[in-house]
Amino acid sequence: MKTVNCPHCGQEIPDNAIVCPNCKERCLSNKNRIVAACLGFILGVLGIHNFYLSYTTRGWIELGCSALGALLLLKGYLDKSTALLVIGIVVIALVYVAAVVQGILFLTRTIGRDGKGKRLA
Ligand SMILES: [Zn+2]
């Protein structure tokens, strides 16, 4: 049987445990992987899926990169600079691709835990 460490007490527990047999804390996240994946596919450039799963650092990085891309787009538009427009689009597109990949990883359970270490429902 596959085991993991309890996100609360650190004891080794079965991977499919809903409640830790040692500390009695809930180990199953109340966040749903399908909801997280859909958020990634729809609002991925804003990092919403990562905020939903308590991966706040990743969420802020994605949001920051998208904001940077949007600023480059705006600057490129105002300065009539094709290079800045292209760079802005590429930055935003890369953030979106990363969000879609994360969504797929949620659906395939490759990322099976939320930011607090609880197993995704
Ligand atoms: Zn525990």
Backbone and ligand atoms as CSV (ligand in chain L), in Angstrom:
chain,resi,resn,atom,element,x,y,z
A,1,MET,N,N,0.852,-1.201,0.000
A,1,MET,CA,C,0.000,0.000,0.000
A,1,MET,C,C,0.886,1.248,0.000
A,2,LYS,N,N,0.528,2.186,-0.864
A,2,LYS,CA,C,1.283,3.441,-0.951
A,2,LYS,C,C,0.986,4.293,0.283
A,3,THR,N,N,2.018,4.886,0.830
A,3,THR,CA,C,1.821,5.730,2.010
A,3,THR,C,C,2.361,7.137,1.740
A,4,VAL,N,N,1.841,8.079,2.490
A,4,VAL,CA,C,2.303,9.464,2.433
A,4,VAL,C,C,2.409,9.960,3.878
A,5,ASN,N,N,2.995,11.132,4.048
A,5,ASN,CA,C,3.050,11.723,5.378
A,5,ASN,C,C,1.832,12.611,5.596
A,6,CYS,N,N,1.232,12.495,6.761
A,6,CYS,CA,C,0.078,13.322,7.111
A,6,CYS,C,C,0.488,14.802,7.046
A,7,PRO,N,N,-0.324,15.651,6.356
A,7,PRO,CA,C,0.033,17.075,6.279
A,7,PRO,C,C,-0.077,17.794,7.625
A,8,HIS,N,N,-0.695,17.132,8.615
A,8,HIS,CA,C,-0.894,17.768,9.926
A,8,HIS,C,C,0.158,17.321,10.946
A,9,CYS,N,N,0.299,15.997,11.117
A,9,CYS,CA,C,1.198,15.501,12.168
A,9,CYS,C,C,2.481,14.892,11.613
A,10,GLY,N,N,2.530,14.654,10.285
A,10,GLY,CA,C,3.752,14.131,9.681
A,10,GLY,C,C,3.897,12.627,9.764
A,11,GLN,N,N,2.979,11.933,10.436
A,11,GLN,CA,C,3.048,10.472,10.533
A,11,GLN,C,C,2.759,9.847,9.172
A,12,GLU,N,N,3.346,8.674,8.929
A,12,GLU,CA,C,3.083,7.950,7.687
A,12,GLU,C,C,1.673,7.358,7.753
A,13,ILE,N,N,0.896,7.665,6.699
A,13,ILE,CA,C,-0.484,7.192,6.657
A,13,ILE,C,C,-0.774,6.628,5.265
A,14,PRO,N,N,-1.830,5.793,5.106
A,14,PRO,CA,C,-2.182,5.304,3.773
A,14,PRO,C,C,-2.509,6.475,2.847
A,15,ASP,N,N,-2.107,6.350,1.581
A,15,ASP,CA,C,-2.307,7.432,0.604
A,15,ASP,C,C,-3.779,7.789,0.434
A,16,ASN,N,N,-4.675,6.804,0.597
A,16,ASN,CA,C,-6.108,7.053,0.360
A,16,ASN,C,C,-6.868,7.405,1.641
A,17,ALA,N,N,-6.157,7.697,2.738
A,17,ALA,CA,C,-6.830,8.010,4.003
A,17,ALA,C,C,-7.606,9.317,3.890
A,18,ILE,N,N,-8.830,9.325,4.390
A,18,ILE,CA,C,-9.632,10.550,4.420
A,18,ILE,C,C,-9.334,11.306,5.712
A,19,VAL,N,N,-9.192,10.545,6.803
A,19,VAL,CA,C,-8.858,11.117,8.101
A,19,VAL,C,C,-7.594,10.419,8.595
A,20,CYS,N,N,-6.656,11.184,9.163
A,20,CYS,CA,C,-5.420,10.600,9.677
A,20,CYS,C,C,-5.739,9.702,10.873
A,21,PRO,N,N,-5.296,8.432,10.853
A,21,PRO,CA,C,-5.560,7.544,11.985
A,21,PRO,C,C,-4.816,7.984,13.247
A,22,ASN,N,N,-3.789,8.785,13.093
A,22,ASN,CA,C,-2.991,9.219,14.234
A,22,ASN,C,C,-3.568,10.473,14.894
A,23,CYS,N,N,-3.722,11.572,14.117
A,23,CYS,CA,C,-4.150,12.842,14.712
A,23,CYS,C,C,-5.633,13.149,14.464
A,24,LYS,N,N,-6.300,12.306,13.673
A,24,LYS,CA,C,-7.740,12.438,13.383
A,24,LYS,C,C,-8.081,13.685,12.566
A,25,GLU,N,N,-7.063,14.346,11.983
A,25,GLU,CA,C,-7.335,15.502,11.118
A,25,GLU,C,C,-7.705,15.011,9.722
A,26,ARG,N,N,-8.516,15.796,9.012
A,26,ARG,CA,C,-8.947,15.438,7.661
A,26,ARG,C,C,-7.775,15.583,6.688
A,27,CYS,N,N,-7.530,14.548,5.876
A,27,CYS,CA,C,-6.435,14.557,4.899
A,27,CYS,C,C,-6.938,14.732,3.480
A,28,LEU,N,N,-8.261,14.683,3.295
A,28,LEU,CA,C,-8.851,14.860,1.969
A,28,LEU,C,C,-9.189,16.339,1.809
A,29,SER,N,N,-8.688,16.936,0.740
A,29,SER,CA,C,-8.948,18.353,0.493
A,29,SER,C,C,-10.419,18.579,0.170
A,30,ASN,N,N,-10.933,19.739,0.505
A,30,ASN,CA,C,-12.295,20.082,0.088
A,30,ASN,C,C,-12.284,20.753,-1.283
A,31,LYS,N,N,-11.108,20.804,-1.917
A,31,LYS,CA,C,-10.968,21.357,-3.272
A,31,LYS,C,C,-11.043,20.211,-4.276
A,32,ASN,N,N,-11.697,20.479,-5.396
A,32,ASN,CA,C,-11.931,19.452,-6.403
A,32,ASN,C,C,-10.976,19.643,-7.583
A,33,ARG,N,N,-10.346,18.540,-8.007
A,33,ARG,CA,C,-9.362,18.637,-9.094
A,33,ARG,C,C,-10.004,19.023,-10.423
A,34,ILE,N,N,-11.272,18.626,-10.645
A,34,ILE,CA,C,-11.936,18.968,-11.908
A,34,ILE,C,C,-12.232,20.471,-11.948
A,35,VAL,N,N,-12.669,21.019,-10.800
A,35,VAL,CA,C,-12.895,22.473,-10.717
A,35,VAL,C,C,-11.570,23.200,-10.954
A,36,ALA,N,N,-10.499,22.699,-10.327
A,36,ALA,CA,C,-9.185,23.335,-10.498
A,36,ALA,C,C,-8.748,23.306,-11.953
A,37,ALA,N,N,-8.956,22.157,-12.624
A,37,ALA,CA,C,-8.568,22.037,-14.034
A,37,ALA,C,C,-9.377,23.007,-14.893
A,38,CYS,N,N,-10.701,23.093,-14.652
A,38,CYS,CA,C,-11.540,24.006,-15.436
A,38,CYS,C,C,-11.104,25.453,-15.210
A,39,LEU,N,N,-10.779,25.804,-13.971
A,39,LEU,CA,C,-10.293,27.160,-13.697
A,39,LEU,C,C,-8.996,27.421,-14.463
A,40,GLY,N,N,-8.126,26.384,-14.526
A,40,GLY,CA,C,-6.878,26.520,-15.272
A,40,GLY,C,C,-7.129,26.727,-16.752
A,41,PHE,N,N,-8.109,25.974,-17.307
A,41,PHE,CA,C,-8.393,26.084,-18.740
A,41,PHE,C,C,-9.057,27.418,-19.081
A,42,ILE,N,N,-9.903,27.937,-18.170
A,42,ILE,CA,C,-10.682,29.142,-18.485
A,42,ILE,C,C,-9.972,30.417,-18.025
A,43,LEU,N,N,-9.494,30.409,-16.770
A,43,LEU,CA,C,-8.895,31.617,-16.194
A,43,LEU,C,C,-7.413,31.421,-15.875
A,44,GLY,N,N,-6.780,30.517,-16.624
A,44,GLY,CA,C,-5.393,30.145,-16.335
A,44,GLY,C,C,-4.419,31.300,-16.342
A,45,VAL,N,N,-4.620,32.269,-17.234
A,45,VAL,CA,C,-3.650,33.375,-17.304
A,45,VAL,C,C,-3.670,34.224,-16.033
A,46,LEU,N,N,-4.739,34.116,-15.246
A,46,LEU,CA,C,-4.808,34.880,-13.997
A,46,LEU,C,C,-4.321,34.063,-12.797
A,47,GLY,N,N,-3.996,32.784,-13.009
A,47,GLY,CA,C,-3.497,31.943,-11.920
A,47,GLY,C,C,-4.577,31.535,-10.936
A,48,ILE,N,N,-5.846,31.698,-11.318
A,48,ILE,CA,C,-6.963,31.446,-10.399
A,48,ILE,C,C,-6.943,30.003,-9.874
A,49,HIS,N,N,-6.601,29.050,-10.750
A,49,HIS,CA,C,-6.579,27.636,-10.345
A,49,HIS,C,C,-5.579,27.409,-9.209
A,50,ASN,N,N,-4.449,28.117,-9.246
A,50,ASN,CA,C,-3.460,27.954,-8.180
A,50,ASN,C,C,-3.909,28.626,-6.885
A,51,PHE,N,N,-4.581,29.768,-6.983
A,51,PHE,CA,C,-5.125,30.389,-5.770
A,51,PHE,C,C,-6.189,29.477,-5.168
A,52,TYR,N,N,-7.021,28.856,-6.023
A,52,TYR,CA,C,-8.070,27.939,-5.570
A,52,TYR,C,C,-7.464,26.777,-4.781
A,53,LEU,N,N,-6.312,26.258,-5.238
A,53,LEU,CA,C,-5.691,25.104,-4.586
A,53,LEU,C,C,-4.667,25.500,-3.519
A,54,SER,N,N,-4.631,26.763,-3.147
A,54,SER,CA,C,-3.718,27.269,-2.111
A,54,SER,C,C,-2.254,27.243,-2.531
A,55,TYR,N,N,-1.983,27.152,-3.842
A,55,TYR,CA,C,-0.614,27.338,-4.339
A,55,TYR,C,C,-0.459,28.821,-4.648
A,56,THR,N,N,-0.442,29.650,-3.604
A,56,THR,CA,C,-0.522,31.095,-3.819
A,56,THR,C,C,0.729,31.667,-4.488
A,57,THR,N,N,1.908,31.123,-4.188
A,57,THR,CA,C,3.128,31.641,-4.821
A,57,THR,C,C,3.054,31.446,-6.335
A,58,ARG,N,N,2.669,30.224,-6.757
A,58,ARG,CA,C,2.518,29.958,-8.194
A,58,ARG,C,C,1.468,30.888,-8.806
A,59,GLY,N,N,0.380,31.104,-8.071
A,59,GLY,CA,C,-0.684,31.972,-8.576
A,59,GLY,C,C,-0.187,33.390,-8.796
A,60,TRP,N,N,0.554,33.917,-7.808
A,60,TRP,CA,C,1.082,35.283,-7.952
A,60,TRP,C,C,2.082,35.378,-9.093
A,61,ILE,N,N,2.907,34.323,-9.280
A,61,ILE,CA,C,3.882,34.330,-10.386
A,61,ILE,C,C,3.144,34.377,-11.718
A,62,GLU,N,N,2.091,33.541,-11.868
A,62,GLU,CA,C,1.336,33.542,-13.123
A,62,GLU,C,C,0.639,34.873,-13.343
A,63,LEU,N,N,0.031,35.395,-12.285
A,63,LEU,CA,C,-0.653,36.680,-12.405
A,63,LEU,C,C,0.339,37.787,-12.758
A,64,GLY,N,N,1.510,37.772,-12.119
A,64,GLY,CA,C,2.542,38.772,-12.388
A,64,GLY,C,C,3.050,38.700,-13.816
A,65,CYS,N,N,3.278,37.471,-14.310
A,65,CYS,CA,C,3.750,37.314,-15.689
A,65,CYS,C,C,2.687,37.794,-16.674
A,66,SER,N,N,1.420,37.490,-16.388
A,66,SER,CA,C,0.353,37.948,-17.274
A,66,SER,C,C,0.254,39.468,-17.260
A,67,ALA,N,N,0.393,40.071,-16.075
A,67,ALA,CA,C,0.355,41.530,-15.977
A,67,ALA,C,C,1.511,42.138,-16.766
A,68,LEU,N,N,2.689,41.526,-16.668
A,68,LEU,CA,C,3.843,41.989,-17.437
A,68,LEU,C,C,3.552,41.892,-18.931
A,69,GLY,N,N,2.976,40.758,-19.350
A,69,GLY,CA,C,2.619,40.586,-20.759
A,69,GLY,C,C,1.622,41.635,-21.212
A,70,ALA,N,N,0.640,41.940,-20.352
A,70,ALA,CA,C,-0.368,42.941,-20.702
A,70,ALA,C,C,0.270,44.326,-20.815
A,71,LEU,N,N,1.214,44.630,-19.908
A,71,LEU,CA,C,1.909,45.922,-19.986
A,71,LEU,C,C,2.731,46.030,-21.274
A,72,LEU,N,N,3.380,44.920,-21.646
A,72,LEU,CA,C,4.159,44.923,-22.893
A,72,LEU,C,C,3.242,45.122,-24.098
A,73,LEU,N,N,2.062,44.476,-24.048
A,73,LEU,CA,C,1.086,44.658,-25.127
A,73,LEU,C,C,0.655,46.119,-25.224
A,74,LEU,N,N,0.345,46.711,-24.070
A,74,LEU,CA,C,-0.098,48.105,-24.041
A,74,LEU,C,C,0.999,49.039,-24.562
A,75,LYS,N,N,2.221,48.813,-24.062
A,75,LYS,CA,C,3.362,49.643,-24.483
A,75,LYS,C,C,3.606,49.474,-25.983
A,76,GLY,N,N,3.522,48.225,-26.459
A,76,GLY,CA,C,3.706,47.956,-27.883
A,76,GLY,C,C,2.646,48.633,-28.725
A,77,TYR,N,N,1.395,48.625,-28.201
A,77,TYR,CA,C,0.297,49.274,-28.925
A,77,TYR,C,C,0.499,50.793,-28.977
A,78,LEU,N,N,0.854,51.376,-27.824
A,78,LEU,CA,C,1.024,52.824,-27.750
A,78,LEU,C,C,2.217,53.298,-28.575
A,79,ASP,N,N,3.304,52.520,-28.548
A,79,ASP,CA,C,4.519,52.906,-29.282
A,79,ASP,C,C,4.513,52.375,-30.717
A,80,LYS,N,N,3.458,51.680,-31.094
A,80,LYS,CA,C,3.379,51.029,-32.413
A,80,LYS,C,C,4.599,50.142,-32.656
A,81,SER,N,N,4.976,49.388,-31.609
A,81,SER,CA,C,6.136,48.504,-31.684
A,81,SER,C,C,5.665,47.063,-31.837
A,82,THR,N,N,5.892,46.497,-33.003
A,82,THR,CA,C,5.495,45.118,-33.255
A,82,THR,C,C,6.257,44.160,-32.339
A,83,ALA,N,N,7.532,44.465,-32.085
A,83,ALA,CA,C,8.343,43.579,-31.249
A,83,ALA,C,C,7.740,43.465,-29.845
A,84,LEU,N,N,7.353,44.609,-29.255
A,84,LEU,CA,C,6.766,44.567,-27.911
A,84,LEU,C,C,5.432,43.840,-27.921
A,85,LEU,N,N,4.642,44.056,-28.974
A,85,LEU,CA,C,3.358,43.347,-29.089
A,85,LEU,C,C,3.588,41.831,-29.107
A,86,VAL,N,N,4.551,41.404,-29.912
A,86,VAL,CA,C,4.827,39.964,-30.044
A,86,VAL,C,C,5.332,39.404,-28.715
A,87,ILE,N,N,6.229,40.132,-28.051
A,87,ILE,CA,C,6.759,39.650,-26.767
A,87,ILE,C,C,5.622,39.542,-25.742
A,88,GLY,N,N,4.753,40.551,-25.712
A,88,GLY,CA,C,3.619,40.518,-24.780
A,88,GLY,C,C,2.719,39.328,-25.033
A,89,ILE,N,N,2.419,39.069,-26.305
A,89,ILE,CA,C,1.558,37.930,-26.660
A,89,ILE,C,C,2.242,36.620,-26.271
A,90,VAL,N,N,3.542,36.521,-26.538
A,90,VAL,CA,C,4.276,35.281,-26.218
A,90,VAL,C,C,4.273,35.041,-24.712
A,91,VAL,N,N,4.497,36.096,-23.905
A,91,VAL,CA,C,4.512,35.933,-22.445
A,91,VAL,C,C,3.152,35.435,-21.951
A,92,ILE,N,N,2.072,36.064,-22.416
A,92,ILE,CA,C,0.729,35.659,-21.988
A,92,ILE,C,C,0.420,34.237,-22.476
A,93,ALA,N,N,0.827,33.928,-23.703
A,93,ALA,CA,C,0.577,32.583,-24.240
A,93,ALA,C,C,1.325,31.533,-23.428
A,94,LEU,N,N,2.560,31.818,-23.016
A,94,LEU,CA,C,3.328,30.850,-22.218
A,94,LEU,C,C,2.653,30.616,-20.869
A,95,VAL,N,N,2.139,31.682,-20.249
A,95,VAL,CA,C,1.431,31.525,-18.972
A,95,VAL,C,C,0.192,30.653,-19.174
A,96,TYR,N,N,-0.521,30.885,-20.277
A,96,TYR,CA,C,-1.723,30.092,-20.532
A,96,TYR,C,C,-1.369,28.624,-20.786
A,97,VAL,N,N,-0.319,28.380,-21.550
A,97,VAL,CA,C,0.098,26.996,-21.803
A,97,VAL,C,C,0.454,26.313,-20.477
A,98,ALA,N,N,1.181,27.023,-19.605
A,98,ALA,CA,C,1.531,26.454,-18.301
A,98,ALA,C,C,0.268,26.123,-17.508
A,99,ALA,N,N,-0.745,26.995,-17.578
A,99,ALA,CA,C,-1.995,26.761,-16.847
A,99,ALA,C,C,-2.733,25.554,-17.400
A,100,VAL,N,N,-2.741,25.397,-18.717
A,100,VAL,CA,C,-3.412,24.242,-19.328
A,100,VAL,C,C,-2.680,22.956,-18.945
A,101,VAL,N,N,-1.354,23.001,-18.966
A,101,VAL,CA,C,-0.576,21.816,-18.578
A,101,VAL,C,C,-0.889,21.461,-17.123
A,102,GLN,N,N,-0.943,22.471,-16.246
A,102,GLN,CA,C,-1.285,22.188,-14.848
A,102,GLN,C,C,-2.682,21.592,-14.741
A,103,GLY,N,N,-3.632,22.108,-15.538
A,103,GLY,CA,C,-4.984,21.553,-15.543
A,103,GLY,C,C,-4.980,20.080,-15.917
A,104,ILE,N,N,-4.190,19.731,-16.930
A,104,ILE,CA,C,-4.090,18.328,-17.345
A,104,ILE,C,C,-3.459,17.503,-16.223
A,105,LEU,N,N,-2.450,18.069,-15.561
A,105,LEU,CA,C,-1.802,17.343,-14.454
A,105,LEU,C,C,-2.765,17.139,-13.285
A,106,PHE,N,N,-3.693,18.083,-13.059
A,106,PHE,CA,C,-4.721,17.885,-12.019
A,106,PHE,C,C,-5.637,16.738,-12.422
A,107,LEU,N,N,-6.058,16.733,-13.701
A,107,LEU,CA,C,-7.006,15.712,-14.169
A,107,LEU,C,C,-6.379,14.319,-14.146
A,108,THR,N,N,-5.078,14.223,-14.444
A,108,THR,CA,C,-4.411,12.914,-14.464
A,108,THR,C,C,-3.878,12.535,-13.078
A,109,ARG,N,N,-4.151,13.373,-12.083
A,109,ARG,CA,C,-3.717,13.149,-10.705
A,109,ARG,C,C,-2.187,13.157,-10.552
A,110,THR,N,N,-1.467,13.676,-11.566
A,110,THR,CA,C,-0.014,13.832,-11.420
A,110,THR,C,C,0.249,14.867,-10.329
A,111,ILE,N,N,-0.579,15.929,-10.313
A,111,ILE,CA,C,-0.620,16.834,-9.155
A,111,ILE,C,C,-1.872,16.425,-8.398
A,112,GLY,N,N,-1.718,15.673,-7.331
A,112,GLY,CA,C,-2.860,15.108,-6.630
A,112,GLY,C,C,-3.134,15.740,-5.289
A,113,ARG,N,N,-2.369,16.790,-4.949
A,113,ARG,CA,C,-2.534,17.393,-3.620
A,113,ARG,C,C,-2.670,18.908,-3.759
A,114,ASP,N,N,-3.370,19.509,-2.803
A,114,ASP,CA,C,-3.474,20.968,-2.814
A,114,ASP,C,C,-2.241,21.575,-2.149
A,115,GLY,N,N,-2.188,22.874,-2.072
A,115,GLY,CA,C,-1.031,23.559,-1.529
A,115,GLY,C,C,-0.782,23.289,-0.054
A,116,LYS,N,N,-1.792,22.736,0.619
A,116,LYS,CA,C,-1.647,22.404,2.041
A,116,LYS,C,C,-1.298,20.925,2.237
A,117,GLY,N,N,-1.083,20.195,1.127
A,117,GLY,CA,C,-0.684,18.790,1.203
A,117,GLY,C,C,-1.828,17.804,1.307
A,118,LYS,N,N,-3.074,18.304,1.218
A,118,LYS,CA,C,-4.222,17.418,1.312
A,118,LYS,C,C,-4.550,16.841,-0.058
A,119,ARG,N,N,-4.973,15.572,-0.092
A,119,ARG,CA,C,-5.313,14.904,-1.335
A,119,ARG,C,C,-6.533,15.558,-1.968
A,120,LEU,N,N,-6.449,15.828,-3.279
A,120,LEU,CA,C,-7.567,16.477,-3.973
A,120,LEU,C,C,-8.736,15.530,-4.140
A,121,ALA,N,N,-9.943,16.052,-3.991
A,121,ALA,CA,C,-11.155,15.239,-4.181
A,121,ALA,C,C,-11.387,15.016,-5.656
L,1,ZN,ZN,ZN,-2.017,13.208,11.224
